[in-house]
């Protein structure tokens, strides 16, 4: 058991400066920028806004993902792209 922990410790991938910087930027952005983006996105993708069943199911799924990552800035930006795509297909 101790041997496995030692091997696991030494086999971990060393983080580069770029990885550390990206992680720190995400943490800082998450602390200050998540609130307004989350509020904007939750009103855009709320499932009650959609009439079509398929779009409503997609919106429910996106809304669940949005609630799960409401404090992660990078994930919110990814979800913003998906939500905007859903909104654009709803207008057509």
N, C-alpha and C positions, 0 to 999 in steps of 0.2 A: 504494500500500500504506500509506504513512504517512497519506495523506488519509483512508483508511478507518478507521484507528485513531483519528484525531482526531474523526471523526464519531461513531464508536462511543462514545468517551469522553463527548462532550457529549450524546449521545442517551440515556444511561443514566437510568433513573428515579431520582430522588432519594429516598432513604429518609427516612421521617418518623420522628419520635421514637417513635411507637407501634411501628413496624416494628423499630426498634433495640431497644426494651425487650423486645418479644416474643422476638426472637432471643437476647438476653442471658439472659432467663429460661429459654429452652430449653437454652442451653449450661450454665447453672448446674445446672438440674434434671437434665440428662443426666449431669453429672459425679457427682452424689451419689445419685440416685434410680433410675437405670436397672437396677442390679444386682438388687435385690429384686423389682422388677416383672418383669424378664426371667425370673428363676428361677421365679416363680409361673406365668407364662404358658406357659413351655416345658413344664411338667409338665401343664398343663391341655389343651394342644392337641397333644400328641405323637400322631402318627398311629397308633401301636400301641394306643392306648386305644379306638379305634373299630372296630366290626365291619362296619358297612355300608360298601359300596364307595364310594358317593357321599360320605358323610361323611368317609371316610378320605382321599379325594382333596382335599376341601376343607381338611381338617386338614393335609395335606402342603403345600398351597399356603400356608396361613397360617403354618405352621412355617418355610417358606423365607423368607417376608416378615419373620417375627420375627427370624430370624438375620441378615437384611440390615440391619435397623434396630435392632439391640440396643443401640446407643449413642445413640439419638435419642428423647428423652423424649416429645415430642409424637406421634411416630409409634407409639410403644408404647401410648400411651393410646388411639389410634384402633384399633389391633389388639386391645386388650383388649376393646373393645366387640364387635368381630367374633367373637372367641373365646368370649366369654360367650354370644353369640347361638348359636353352634355347640353349645355345651354345653347350652343350654336346649332346643334341638331334639333333642338326643340323649337327654334325659331323658324326653321325651314319647313 
